[in-house]
Amino acid sequence: MVVAEGRPNGRRALQRPAAHVTAQGCDSDMSTMVQNYVGGEWCGVSHSETLTVTNPASGGEIGRVPLSTGTDVDKAVQAARSAYPGWRSTPSPERARVLFRLKSLLDEHKEDLAQLLTTEHGKVIAETRGEIQRGIENVEHACGIPSLMMGDTVEQIAEGIDSASWRQPIGVFGVITPYNFPVMIPLWFWPYAVATGNTVVLKPSEQDPLTHQKIIDLVEEAGLPPGVLNVVHGGRESVEAICDHPDIAGVSFVGSSKVAEIVYRRASATGKRVQSLGGAKNYMIVLPDADMEVALDACAGSIFGSTGQRCLAGSVIVGVGDAHTEIRDRMLDTASSIRLGDGLEETTDMGPVISAAHRDRVVSFIDQGVADGAKLSLDGRDASVEGLENGYWVGPTVFEDVSPDLSIATEEIFGPVAGINRARDIDEAIGMMHSSLFGNACSIFTTSGKAAREFRYQAGISMIGVNIGVAAPMAFFPFGGSKNSFFGDLKAQGKDAISFFTDQRVVISRW
């Protein structure tokens, strides 16, 4: 079994991942060896180098993941290329039926997937349930592909001439996804890619690959033909190979802004279409007329949910006028009461961060903020959990009056660290937001429709929340930022996904 230390009695046990995931020379009998999935077969890689997958709550090893080479990526691409003609010619309703079956299987296995995801990622079980549901919603939306791919027609555009357009698939796509939402984010991309008739090479995060490995088992059960979806594991070499491969038509990427820009430039330089989603520094502006209970719950959930490891986390709260003192006091009280622990425990409020390296990175940001003279009102650097002392813990952390030039104000920390600032009026608050190089999401808390409309009009940010802390669009709307949070033209999900994975063919006819 793949379990976490400290599992409450009575929980339904997860089944061992399929037989292709087996223990090979690891320290624990709970450790599993991940494999690539190419042409409908589980297979090894061209050399033996691997990385450890850990349970972040305990620090214990639960798996090993291989580091694929360019040769391994090419093998997957060739499998995808071979499968493409047959899959492209498959009628779109038949492609949709495979996804309908997958949606049903994901619903059936939702709780097992959530427990496995919490074990390898660390976020609390309520959050992993929510993540899996959001992923399922994308599969569900992609099931409507016969309608989503409809083109347009106009007759008699000139004497005896009609015109029509069709959307057609393009070929093989590469999908590169991060650790923070290892189920949902891949499902932003590959279901739409395969629904539209393309084939895919997926490179999931090497830090938490086990849950999506289980999803591939369900994909097989749903009846997706061999080679339509392929999975390669690894790090930088496999990412570079996907960006450079001449038989890959486009790349979807999510990660830090630094890497997102590199992927965008490198992949587009070879003629690929690219959607590359980066990092964020999201502002939440609280006006004096806001419902403070609503604002507090939303802001706290945004900052500390998923231990701050999401691109929609609100990392800066700006209290306007009299709202500043109240939201600051309430936030400090709430943050101080957050319970850290194993995410599988239903009473846990916040889990660990993904790795020891990332914990150290978050702590270094806090150290730098203190060294730069920012006021540290709540310090989470020495957090620990009894019985799980080897876990990767960072407690809720709050800075006040953060100067806009400090690193904690300008860089994405990706941890449970908040900055609380004061503004005289909404214009000053919006000006603070506009000073950021990022443009992923923002939120306003107010009971004034006029203020909310003006904020929406002036924000200049792609995803905007009104009395919402996490401005996450549903599957039928596009997901993606602006400024240094996004590189490309077409975003994830919604109509943009259909446009990204297809090309229009316009036919002008005279008979």
DRENRODO-930544 format. One record per residue (C-alpha): x, y, z; chain; residue number from 1. Coordinates in Angstrom, 2 decimals. Layout:
# residues N
R  c1  c2  c3  chain  resi
R  X  Y  Z  A  NUM
...
***
This chain:
# residues 511
R  c1  c2  c3  chain  resi
R  0.00  0.00  0.00  A  1
R  0.93  3.63  -0.55  A  2
R  0.03  5.25  2.75  A  3
R  1.10  8.17  4.89  A  4
R  2.37  7.95  8.41  A  5
R  -0.29  8.85  10.91  A  6
R  -3.25  7.78  8.81  A  7
R  -6.42  7.88  10.91  A  8
R  -8.01  4.55  11.67  A  9
R  -10.89  3.60  9.46  A  10
R  -9.72  5.35  6.30  A  11
R  -10.18  3.43  3.09  A  12
R  -6.77  2.16  2.03  A  13
R  -5.33  3.01  -1.32  A  14
R  -4.55  0.13  -3.59  A  15
R  -1.02  -0.30  -4.78  A  16
R  -0.50  1.38  -8.16  A  17
R  -0.65  -1.02  -11.08  A  18
R  1.93  -3.75  -11.53  A  19
R  4.11  -1.57  -13.74  A  20
R  4.91  0.51  -10.67  A  21
R  7.06  -1.77  -8.56  A  22
R  9.62  -1.43  -5.83  A  23
R  13.21  -1.63  -7.08  A  24
R  15.99  -1.35  -4.57  A  25
R  14.35  1.31  -2.40  A  26
R  14.64  1.70  1.33  A  27
R  10.98  0.98  2.06  A  28
R  8.52  -1.61  0.87  A  29
R  6.15  1.35  0.34  A  30
R  8.46  2.77  -2.33  A  31
R  7.40  2.38  -5.96  A  32
R  9.29  2.71  -9.23  A  33
R  7.58  4.90  -11.82  A  34
R  7.93  4.06  -15.50  A  35
R  7.33  5.84  -18.79  A  36
R  4.21  5.06  -20.78  A  37
R  4.84  4.86  -24.53  A  38
R  2.66  3.42  -27.27  A  39
R  0.30  1.86  -24.74  A  40
R  3.13  0.07  -22.88  A  41
R  4.90  0.74  -19.59  A  42
R  8.63  0.83  -20.19  A  43
R  11.96  1.74  -18.68  A  44
R  14.29  4.52  -19.80  A  45
R  17.64  4.54  -21.57  A  46
R  19.70  4.81  -18.37  A  47
R  19.28  4.11  -14.67  A  48
R  19.42  7.59  -13.05  A  49
R  16.41  8.29  -10.82  A  50
R  15.09  10.84  -8.34  A  51
R  13.37  10.18  -5.03  A  52
R  9.67  10.87  -4.53  A  53
R  8.89  11.59  -0.88  A  54
R  5.89  11.98  1.39  A  55
R  6.34  15.66  2.34  A  56
R  4.61  15.17  5.69  A  57
R  7.08  12.53  6.86  A  58
R  10.09  13.00  4.59  A  59
R  9.98  9.26  3.86  A  60
R  10.61  7.80  0.43  A  61
R  7.51  6.57  -1.39  A  62
R  8.85  6.24  -4.92  A  63
R  11.56  6.64  -7.51  A  64
R  11.13  8.45  -10.81  A  65
R  13.40  7.99  -13.84  A  66
R  15.19  10.81  -15.65  A  67
R  14.37  10.38  -19.32  A  68
R  16.82  11.40  -22.02  A  69
R  16.24  12.88  -25.45  A  70
R  16.20  9.32  -26.77  A  71
R  13.30  8.45  -24.48  A  72
R  11.40  11.56  -25.53  A  73
R  11.94  10.70  -29.19  A  74
R  10.56  7.20  -28.60  A  75
R  7.40  8.72  -27.14  A  76
R  7.10  11.26  -29.95  A  77
R  7.40  8.55  -32.59  A  78
R  4.67  6.54  -30.86  A  79
R  2.45  9.63  -30.82  A  80
R  3.27  10.37  -34.46  A  81
R  2.38  6.82  -35.50  A  82
R  -0.93  6.95  -33.64  A  83
R  -1.93  10.34  -35.05  A  84
R  -3.39  9.37  -38.49  A  85
R  -5.73  6.77  -37.05  A  86
R  -6.79  8.93  -34.12  A  87
R  -7.33  11.98  -36.33  A  88
R  -9.65  9.98  -38.58  A  89
R  -11.67  8.69  -35.62  A  90
R  -15.03  10.51  -35.61  A  91
R  -15.19  13.18  -32.92  A  92
R  -18.20  11.57  -31.15  A  93
R  -16.16  8.38  -30.75  A  94
R  -13.25  10.37  -29.31  A  95
R  -15.69  12.03  -26.93  A  96
R  -17.05  8.65  -25.77  A  97
R  -13.57  7.65  -24.57  A  98
R  -13.46  10.81  -22.47  A  99
R  -16.98  10.14  -21.17  A  100
R  -15.78  6.75  -19.94  A  101
R  -12.70  8.36  -18.39  A  102
R  -14.85  10.95  -16.61  A  103
R  -16.95  8.17  -15.11  A  104
R  -13.84  6.27  -13.96  A  105
R  -12.33  9.39  -12.40  A  106
R  -15.55  9.95  -10.48  A  107
R  -15.49  6.34  -9.29  A  108
R  -11.88  6.56  -8.07  A  109
R  -11.98  10.14  -6.82  A  110
R  -11.35  9.37  -3.14  A  111
R  -8.48  6.94  -3.78  A  112
R  -6.86  9.47  -6.09  A  113
R  -7.29  12.22  -3.49  A  114
R  -5.60  10.15  -0.78  A  115
R  -2.70  9.23  -3.05  A  116
R  -2.31  12.85  -4.12  A  117
R  -2.23  14.06  -0.52  A  118
R  0.38  11.41  0.29  A  119
R  2.79  12.53  -2.43  A  120
R  2.05  16.27  -2.47  A  121
R  1.16  17.12  1.13  A  122
R  -1.86  19.39  0.66  A  123
R  -4.85  18.59  2.83  A  124
R  -7.38  16.01  1.69  A  125
R  -10.16  18.57  1.15  A  126
R  -7.89  20.42  -1.27  A  127
R  -6.91  17.31  -3.22  A  128
R  -10.58  16.36  -3.54  A  129
R  -11.21  19.82  -4.95  A  130
R  -8.25  19.56  -7.32  A  131
R  -9.42  16.24  -8.71  A  132
R  -12.94  17.61  -9.18  A  133
R  -11.57  20.57  -11.15  A  134
R  -9.61  18.15  -13.32  A  135
R  -12.70  16.03  -13.92  A  136
R  -14.58  19.15  -15.00  A  137
R  -12.05  19.70  -17.78  A  138
R  -12.49  16.12  -18.99  A  139
R  -16.25  16.68  -18.86  A  140
R  -15.97  19.89  -20.88  A  141
R  -13.76  18.21  -23.48  A  142
R  -16.52  15.62  -23.96  A  143
R  -18.44  18.32  -25.84  A  144
R  -15.84  18.36  -28.60  A  145
R  -18.27  17.68  -31.50  A  146
R  -19.92  21.02  -30.72  A  147
R  -16.77  22.83  -29.60  A  148
R  -15.04  22.09  -32.92  A  149
R  -17.89  23.36  -35.09  A  150
R  -16.87  25.74  -37.83  A  151
R  -18.79  28.49  -39.66  A  152
R  -20.52  28.73  -43.04  A  153
R  -21.70  31.62  -45.20  A  154
R  -23.37  31.00  -48.53  A  155
R  -23.37  33.33  -51.50  A  156
R  -20.43  35.45  -50.35  A  157
R  -20.14  36.31  -54.02  A  158
R  -22.13  35.22  -57.09  A  159
R  -22.30  31.42  -56.88  A  160
R  -19.66  31.20  -54.18  A  161
R  -19.99  29.79  -50.65  A  162
R  -17.47  29.73  -47.81  A  163
R  -17.04  27.45  -44.83  A  164
R  -14.47  26.79  -42.11  A  165
R  -13.44  23.62  -40.30  A  166
R  -11.21  23.05  -37.30  A  167
R  -8.67  20.28  -37.75  A  168
R  -6.05  18.76  -35.43  A  169
R  -2.41  19.53  -36.03  A  170
R  -0.32  16.58  -34.85  A  171
R  1.77  15.81  -31.78  A  172
R  1.73  18.12  -28.76  A  173
R  4.06  18.26  -25.76  A  174
R  2.61  19.03  -22.32  A  175
R  4.93  19.97  -19.42  A  176
R  3.31  20.39  -16.02  A  177
R  4.37  21.38  -12.46  A  178
R  4.16  19.75  -9.06  A  179
R  1.62  22.02  -7.37  A  180
R  -1.48  20.60  -9.11  A  181
R  -0.25  17.32  -10.59  A  182
R  -3.75  16.07  -11.46  A  183
R  -5.64  19.21  -12.46  A  184
R  -3.04  20.97  -14.59  A  185
R  -2.32  18.06  -16.97  A  186
R  -6.10  17.82  -17.39  A  187
R  -6.15  21.46  -18.50  A  188
R  -4.37  20.34  -21.65  A  189
R  -4.21  16.76  -22.81  A  190
R  -7.98  15.95  -22.77  A  191
R  -8.58  18.88  -25.15  A  192
R  -5.60  17.88  -27.28  A  193
R  -6.78  14.29  -27.73  A  194
R  -10.45  15.26  -28.02  A  195
R  -9.62  17.47  -31.00  A  196
R  -7.78  14.57  -32.67  A  197
R  -4.14  15.23  -31.71  A  198
R  -1.74  12.96  -29.88  A  199
R  0.29  13.90  -26.81  A  200
R  3.59  13.46  -24.99  A  201
R  3.08  14.44  -21.34  A  202
R  6.00  15.28  -19.03  A  203
R  4.54  15.54  -15.50  A  204
R  6.45  16.87  -12.52  A  205
R  9.14  14.55  -11.27  A  206
R  8.29  15.53  -7.67  A  207
R  4.82  13.95  -7.47  A  208
R  4.14  11.66  -10.45  A  209
R  2.31  8.81  -8.72  A  210
R  -1.28  10.04  -8.91  A  211
R  -1.23  10.80  -12.61  A  212
R  0.36  7.38  -13.10  A  213
R  -2.82  5.91  -11.64  A  214
R  -4.86  8.13  -13.98  A  215
R  -3.06  6.58  -16.95  A  216
R  -4.36  3.20  -15.79  A  217
R  -7.86  4.67  -15.94  A  218
R  -7.14  6.13  -19.38  A  219
R  -6.28  2.63  -20.59  A  220
R  -9.45  1.26  -19.05  A  221
R  -11.47  3.99  -20.78  A  222
R  -10.20  2.73  -24.15  A  223
R  -7.82  5.42  -25.38  A  224
R  -5.82  3.77  -28.19  A  225
R  -2.09  3.12  -27.75  A  226
R  0.14  6.05  -28.62  A  227
R  -2.53  8.74  -28.32  A  228
R  -1.30  9.70  -24.83  A  229
R  2.31  9.01  -23.86  A  230
R  4.13  9.89  -20.63  A  231
R  7.84  10.57  -20.12  A  232
R  9.34  11.38  -16.74  A  233
R  12.38  13.49  -16.06  A  234
R  13.87  16.91  -15.59  A  235
R  15.56  19.54  -17.69  A  236
R  16.83  17.23  -20.44  A  237
R  13.36  15.88  -21.21  A  238
R  11.87  19.41  -21.21  A  239
R  14.53  20.63  -23.64  A  240
R  13.97  17.61  -25.87  A  241
R  10.23  18.37  -26.06  A  242
R  10.92  22.03  -26.90  A  243
R  13.41  21.09  -29.64  A  244
R  11.80  18.03  -31.21  A  245
R  10.92  18.70  -34.88  A  246
R  7.88  16.38  -34.81  A  247
R  6.15  18.23  -31.97  A  248
R  3.76  20.88  -33.27  A  249
R  3.07  22.74  -30.04  A  250
R  3.90  22.91  -26.35  A  251
R  1.77  23.62  -23.28  A  252
R  3.75  24.56  -20.17  A  253
R  3.05  25.62  -16.58  A  254
R  5.79  26.58  -14.12  A  255
R  7.81  29.51  -12.85  A  256
R  7.93  32.65  -14.99  A  257
R  11.68  32.28  -15.51  A  258
R  11.29  28.82  -17.00  A  259
R  8.03  29.73  -18.77  A  260
R  9.83  32.42  -20.74  A  261
R  12.70  30.06  -21.61  A  262
R  10.26  27.38  -22.80  A  263
R  8.29  29.92  -24.82  A  264
R  11.36  31.31  -26.57  A  265
R  13.00  27.94  -27.16  A  266
R  9.92  26.13  -28.43  A  267
R  8.60  29.00  -30.56  A  268
R  12.04  29.42  -32.12  A  269
R  11.53  26.00  -33.72  A  270
R  8.16  27.03  -35.18  A  271
R  5.94  25.55  -32.49  A  272
R  2.82  27.16  -31.14  A  273
R  3.30  27.68  -27.38  A  274
R  1.14  28.49  -24.36  A  275
R  3.43  29.05  -21.39  A  276
R  1.92  29.90  -18.00  A  277
R  4.23  31.39  -15.36  A  278
R  4.26  32.69  -11.80  A  279
R  2.40  35.38  -9.94  A  280
R  2.27  38.00  -7.22  A  281
R  -1.44  38.38  -6.69  A  282
R  -2.98  41.36  -4.88  A  283
R  -6.15  41.34  -2.80  A  284
R  -7.59  44.79  -2.10  A  285
R  -9.97  45.24  0.82  A  286
R  -12.15  48.38  0.90  A  287
R  -13.65  49.84  4.10  A  288
R  -17.17  48.83  3.05  A  289
R  -16.24  45.16  2.59  A  290
R  -17.91  42.35  4.50  A  291
R  -14.91  41.60  6.70  A  292
R  -15.91  38.01  7.45  A  293
R  -16.12  37.27  3.73  A  294
R  -12.86  39.10  3.08  A  295
R  -11.02  37.34  5.89  A  296
R  -12.13  33.83  4.91  A  297
R  -11.31  34.45  1.26  A  298
R  -7.92  36.05  1.91  A  299
R  -6.82  33.40  4.42  A  300
R  -7.88  30.58  2.10  A  301
R  -6.12  32.21  -0.82  A  302
R  -2.83  32.76  1.02  A  303
R  -2.55  29.56  3.03  A  304
R  -4.51  27.07  0.91  A  305
R  -2.22  24.45  -0.67  A  306
R  0.44  25.92  1.67  A  307
R  0.69  28.87  -0.71  A  308
R  1.91  26.67  -3.56  A  309
R  -0.38  27.87  -6.34  A  310
R  -0.22  30.58  -8.95  A  311
R  -3.57  31.99  -7.81  A  312
R  -2.49  32.43  -4.19  A  313
R  -3.08  35.96  -2.93  A  314
R  0.28  36.94  -1.49  A  315
R  -0.34  40.67  -0.85  A  316
R  -3.32  42.13  1.04  A  317
R  -3.86  45.87  0.72  A  318
R  -6.20  47.36  3.29  A  319
R  -7.63  50.66  2.06  A  320
R  -8.13  53.34  4.70  A  321
R  -9.89  52.07  7.82  A  322
R  -9.99  48.53  6.42  A  323
R  -6.26  48.08  7.00  A  324
R  -6.24  47.72  10.78  A  325
R  -9.25  45.41  10.89  A  326
R  -8.11  43.04  8.15  A  327
R  -4.58  42.96  9.62  A  328
R  -5.78  42.08  13.12  A  329
R  -8.22  39.46  11.86  A  330
R  -5.63  37.92  9.53  A  331
R  -3.02  37.61  12.27  A  332
R  -5.54  35.94  14.58  A  333
R  -6.63  33.50  11.88  A  334
R  -3.11  32.70  10.68  A  335
R  -1.95  32.05  14.25  A  336
R  -4.67  29.43  14.73  A  337
R  -3.96  27.37  11.60  A  338
R  -3.23  23.71  12.44  A  339
R  -0.33  22.07  10.59  A  340
R  -0.20  18.34  10.08  A  341
R  -0.58  15.33  7.82  A  342
R  -3.00  16.30  5.07  A  343
R  -4.79  12.95  5.38  A  344
R  -6.07  14.00  8.80  A  345
R  -9.44  15.70  8.31  A  346
R  -8.66  18.16  11.13  A  347
R  -5.48  19.47  9.49  A  348
R  -5.72  23.03  8.14  A  349
R  -2.42  23.18  6.25  A  350
R  0.10  20.60  5.14  A  351
R  3.83  20.75  4.35  A  352
R  5.53  22.21  1.30  A  353
R  6.62  19.81  -1.42  A  354
R  10.29  19.25  -0.53  A  355
R  13.14  20.12  1.80  A  356
R  14.69  22.24  -0.95  A  357
R  11.51  24.24  -1.38  A  358
R  11.14  24.66  2.39  A  359
R  14.63  26.09  2.48  A  360
R  13.80  28.42  -0.42  A  361
R  10.70  29.77  1.34  A  362
R  12.63  30.24  4.58  A  363
R  15.36  32.10  2.70  A  364
R  12.75  34.59  1.45  A  365
R  11.57  35.14  5.02  A  366
R  15.18  35.60  6.15  A  367
R  15.74  38.14  3.40  A  368
R  12.58  40.04  4.28  A  369
R  13.77  40.37  7.87  A  370
R  17.26  41.42  6.73  A  371
R  15.71  44.06  4.47  A  372
R  13.86  45.58  7.39  A  373
R  10.29  44.38  6.76  A  374
R  8.12  43.93  9.87  A  375
R  7.68  40.21  10.58  A  376
R  4.47  39.92  12.59  A  377
R  4.08  36.12  12.40  A  378
R  7.07  33.84  11.88  A  379
R  6.59  30.33  10.49  A  380
R  10.24  29.38  10.04  A  381
R  10.50  27.09  13.06  A  382
R  7.26  25.20  12.47  A  383
R  7.17  21.49  13.30  A  384
R  4.61  18.75  13.81  A  385
R  4.92  16.21  16.62  A  386
R  5.61  12.76  15.24  A  387
R  6.40  14.19  11.79  A  388
R  9.58  16.09  12.61  A  389
R  11.18  15.12  9.30  A  390
R  8.40  16.70  7.26  A  391
R  8.88  19.86  5.21  A  392
R  7.11  22.39  7.40  A  393
R  6.72  26.13  7.03  A  394
R  4.10  27.77  9.21  A  395
R  1.86  30.72  8.30  A  396
R  4.01  33.84  8.00  A  397
R  2.87  37.47  7.84  A  398
R  4.86  40.59  7.02  A  399
R  3.51  44.13  7.41  A  400
R  4.25  47.37  5.60  A  401
R  6.33  45.71  2.89  A  402
R  8.18  48.21  0.73  A  403
R  7.47  47.56  -2.98  A  404
R  11.18  47.21  -3.80  A  405
R  11.83  44.28  -1.43  A  406
R  12.27  40.74  -2.75  A  407
R  9.30  39.51  -0.72  A  408
R  7.18  42.10  -2.55  A  409
R  8.47  41.50  -6.06  A  410
R  9.19  37.76  -6.30  A  411
R  6.90  34.76  -6.19  A  412
R  7.62  32.96  -2.90  A  413
R  5.24  30.04  -3.50  A  414
R  4.72  29.40  0.18  A  415
R  2.46  30.44  3.09  A  416
R  3.86  33.96  3.31  A  417
R  1.64  37.05  3.23  A  418
R  2.38  40.74  3.03  A  419
R  -0.15  43.23  4.44  A  420
R  0.08  46.80  3.18  A  421
R  -1.89  50.00  3.68  A  422
R  -3.29  52.35  1.00  A  423
R  -5.00  55.72  1.37  A  424
R  -7.54  54.99  -1.36  A  425
R  -8.36  52.50  -4.09  A  426
R  -6.27  54.35  -6.68  A  427
R  -3.15  53.96  -4.55  A  428
R  -3.96  50.28  -4.01  A  429
R  -4.37  49.69  -7.75  A  430
R  -1.10  51.54  -8.33  A  431
R  0.68  49.09  -5.99  A  432
R  -0.78  46.22  -7.97  A  433
R  0.26  47.75  -11.29  A  434
R  3.85  48.05  -10.06  A  435
R  4.17  44.25  -10.06  A  436
R  5.77  42.56  -13.05  A  437
R  3.19  39.78  -12.77  A  438
R  -0.41  39.80  -13.91  A  439
R  -2.01  36.48  -13.09  A  440
R  -4.92  37.27  -10.76  A  441
R  -6.25  39.93  -8.40  A  442
R  -9.25  40.40  -6.13  A  443
R  -11.28  43.21  -4.60  A  444
R  -13.50  42.99  -1.53  A  445
R  -16.31  45.51  -1.41  A  446
R  -20.09  45.84  -1.24  A  447
R  -20.02  48.65  -3.81  A  448
R  -20.94  47.67  -7.35  A  449
R  -19.45  50.93  -8.61  A  450
R  -16.10  50.21  -6.95  A  451
R  -16.10  46.62  -8.23  A  452
R  -16.81  47.75  -11.79  A  453
R  -14.10  50.41  -11.69  A  454
R  -11.63  47.85  -10.34  A  455
R  -12.49  45.39  -13.10  A  456
R  -12.06  48.12  -15.71  A  457
R  -8.73  49.38  -14.33  A  458
R  -7.12  46.14  -13.09  A  459
R  -5.28  45.11  -16.26  A  460
R  -5.01  41.58  -14.85  A  461
R  -6.31  38.48  -16.63  A  462
R  -8.24  36.78  -13.81  A  463
R  -10.23  39.06  -11.49  A  464
R  -12.12  38.15  -8.33  A  465
R  -14.88  40.23  -6.78  A  466
R  -15.31  39.06  -3.18  A  467
R  -13.45  35.91  -4.31  A  468
R  -10.00  35.03  -2.96  A  469
R  -8.98  32.50  -5.61  A  470
R  -10.09  33.76  -9.02  A  471
R  -9.98  30.35  -10.71  A  472
R  -12.11  30.11  -13.87  A  473
R  -14.26  27.06  -14.50  A  474
R  -13.28  24.72  -17.32  A  475
R  -15.32  26.52  -19.97  A  476
R  -13.46  29.83  -19.41  A  477
R  -9.80  30.43  -20.28  A  478
R  -7.11  30.21  -17.59  A  479
R  -3.93  32.26  -17.89  A  480
R  -2.33  35.54  -16.87  A  481
R  -0.78  38.63  -18.40  A  482
R  2.55  40.47  -18.19  A  483
R  5.27  38.11  -16.88  A  484
R  2.67  35.55  -15.81  A  485
R  1.99  34.35  -19.35  A  486
R  3.89  33.90  -22.59  A  487
R  1.89  33.18  -25.71  A  488
R  -1.50  34.07  -27.16  A  489
R  -4.02  31.33  -26.40  A  490
R  -4.58  30.22  -22.81  A  491
R  -5.59  27.00  -21.09  A  492
R  -9.17  25.69  -20.91  A  493
R  -12.29  26.98  -22.61  A  494
R  -12.45  28.16  -26.22  A  495
R  -8.75  29.03  -26.16  A  496
R  -7.89  25.36  -25.67  A  497
R  -9.86  24.38  -28.77  A  498
R  -8.18  27.12  -30.80  A  499
R  -4.71  26.18  -29.55  A  500
R  -4.99  22.50  -30.41  A  501
R  -6.58  23.02  -33.84  A  502
R  -6.03  25.00  -37.01  A  503
R  -8.80  26.51  -39.12  A  504
R  -9.31  25.46  -42.70  A  505
R  -11.36  27.91  -44.76  A  506
R  -12.85  26.61  -48.01  A  507
R  -14.23  28.91  -50.70  A  508
R  -16.35  26.97  -53.20  A  509
R  -17.93  27.57  -56.60  A  510
R  -19.98  24.86  -58.26  A  511
***
